[in-house]
Amino acid sequence: MPRLAFAVVVDEQDFYFGSDFLLRRHDYQVDIAGAFPAAQYVDHIVEAQGVKMPARRRAYVRGPDLKPVRDLLMVAIDLSEFYFT
């Protein structure tokens, strides 16, 4: 997976994209709730009125090896019924 890293304000974030150029993973430092490194995965890509977006997000604590700690799920978001007005 290609990796893109750049600084935003004072935080460093890493973005990982699939071969289709859609975001698959977003790594960042969570500055609230104890300040921990996170790896957020987005998947279940849906298309609504021509716009592609992830319907599912999962954020895990990221270990020192840059891999998610799957037993430490911090955020789970599932979305459905997308439409724009």
C-alpha positions as CSV (number, residue, x, y, z in Angstrom):
1,M,0.0,0.0,0.0
2,P,1.5,3.4,-0.9
3,R,2.2,5.7,2.2
4,L,1.9,9.4,2.4
5,A,3.1,11.3,5.4
6,F,3.0,15.0,6.2
7,A,2.7,17.4,9.1
8,V,-0.5,19.2,9.8
9,V,-0.2,22.0,12.4
10,V,2.0,20.0,14.9
11,D,0.6,16.6,14.3
12,E,2.1,14.1,11.9
13,Q,-0.4,11.9,10.1
14,D,0.1,9.0,7.7
15,F,-2.3,8.1,4.9
16,Y,-2.4,4.8,3.1
17,F,-4.2,4.4,-0.2
18,G,-5.3,1.4,-2.2
19,S,-4.5,0.8,-5.9
20,D,-7.8,2.5,-6.7
21,F,-6.4,5.7,-4.9
22,L,-9.1,5.5,-2.2
23,L,-8.0,5.9,1.4
24,R,-7.7,2.6,3.3
25,R,-5.9,3.6,6.6
26,H,-5.2,6.8,8.4
27,D,-2.6,6.9,11.3
28,Y,-2.5,9.8,13.7
29,Q,-1.9,10.7,17.4
30,V,-5.0,11.1,19.5
31,D,-4.4,14.1,21.7
32,I,-7.4,13.5,23.9
33,A,-8.3,10.5,26.1
34,G,-4.8,9.7,27.1
35,A,-2.8,10.7,24.0
36,F,-2.2,7.4,22.1
37,P,-1.2,6.6,18.5
38,A,-4.1,5.3,16.4
39,A,-4.6,3.4,13.2
40,Q,-8.0,4.0,11.6
41,Y,-9.2,1.7,8.9
42,V,-11.9,2.7,6.4
43,D,-13.7,0.1,4.2
44,H,-17.0,-1.0,2.8
45,I,-16.8,1.7,0.1
46,V,-20.2,2.8,-1.1
47,E,-21.2,5.2,-3.8
48,A,-23.9,7.8,-3.4
49,Q,-24.8,10.0,-6.3
50,G,-21.4,9.4,-7.8
51,V,-19.4,10.1,-4.6
52,K,-17.5,7.2,-3.1
53,M,-17.1,7.1,0.7
54,P,-16.4,4.5,3.4
55,A,-19.4,3.2,5.2
56,R,-17.3,1.6,8.0
57,R,-14.4,3.0,10.2
58,R,-12.5,1.2,12.9
59,A,-9.8,2.9,15.0
60,Y,-7.4,0.9,17.0
61,V,-4.5,1.7,19.2
62,R,-1.3,1.5,17.1
63,G,1.6,-0.5,18.5
64,P,5.2,0.5,18.4
65,D,5.6,-1.7,15.3
66,L,3.1,0.6,13.5
67,K,0.5,-2.3,13.4
68,P,-2.9,-2.0,15.0
69,V,-3.5,-3.7,18.3
70,R,-6.7,-5.5,17.3
71,D,-7.8,-6.2,20.9
72,L,-7.8,-2.4,21.5
73,L,-10.6,-1.1,19.4
74,M,-11.2,2.6,20.3
75,V,-13.8,3.7,17.8
76,A,-16.3,1.8,15.6
77,I,-18.5,3.7,13.2
78,D,-20.9,2.1,10.7
79,L,-22.9,4.4,8.3
80,S,-25.7,3.6,5.9
81,E,-28.3,5.2,3.7
82,F,-26.1,7.8,2.1
83,Y,-27.7,10.6,0.1
84,F,-27.1,14.3,-0.7
85,T,-29.6,17.0,-0.9
